[in-house]
Amino acid sequence: MMPTRAQLGDAAGKDGIDEWGRIWHRGTYAGGVVDTDDDIRRFSPPLSAAARLFETGRIAAVRTLYPEHALIYGSHIGPFTAAYLSMGFDRFFLRLSDDVAFVEKLMAVRMEWCLAVFDEAVRQGAEVLVLGDDAAHKDGPMISPRLWRDLVLPHHRRIVREAKVPVIWHSDGNIQALLPMAVEAGFAGVHGLDPSAGLDLGRIRREYGSRLALIGNIDVRVLCGSDLAAVRSEVGRCYEQGGGEGGFMISTCNSIFEGMNPLAVKEMFRRQAEFDADSPGPL
């Protein structure tokens, strides 16, 4: 991953309202304040500020040290997520029913920021982009697939079209109903594939493995525990369901975060290496 700084004015880890209109309390997201056109203008940084996110010297050093590695940039700056965090969940989803034009206006502004950041990332050497745009809970999408097609898909298409490198979409939750539109958007792959949300890797592989690189599906809950046999079993399950000729990259369904058992994470990578060594070719 590319060395980067926190987003501008980010109050995460503190208290207050950040530059995006997001409210933080003791380091936890607590809502959003964007409610008017004036708020959109007030809580939208200039696109020229995108360059401030990147640590050019450290990026150059990483590229020199690891020339054989792909340089990846990823961030939760997808227009859907950025909009509902700026407004707050209640206001955002209620507004969809009585003033969708305002939501569309905010999403368009957030998409322009996403484009500016991605353009700068590629200029700095990123070879793969990961668009964090969380769209679902454990039971399904936050909005209907029909509304997603109208509201979000055009933005995703433009982001992919204007990016100069492959773009992977990340979302938590059960995004099964949105996967056809991930293909339509032109994403190179999808990350997450949360098993706790009921996503069946084998089924998704059969339906989408030839059109999307599928990344993830390791249940993070086993990595928070101490049962190393369960970790090995989980890695084996993912290889069994996702393996074959191309199309699957194993990883956690979310990230590696504080609270995970380091021994469990180490065992995941160790077991993965064993499978890779026995594989006749790339998964």
Summary of the structure (lengths in Angstrom):
residues: 283
radius of gyration: 19.2
end to end distance: 21.4
largest distance: 58.6
contacts: 900
relative contact order: 0.09
helix: 49%
strand: 16%
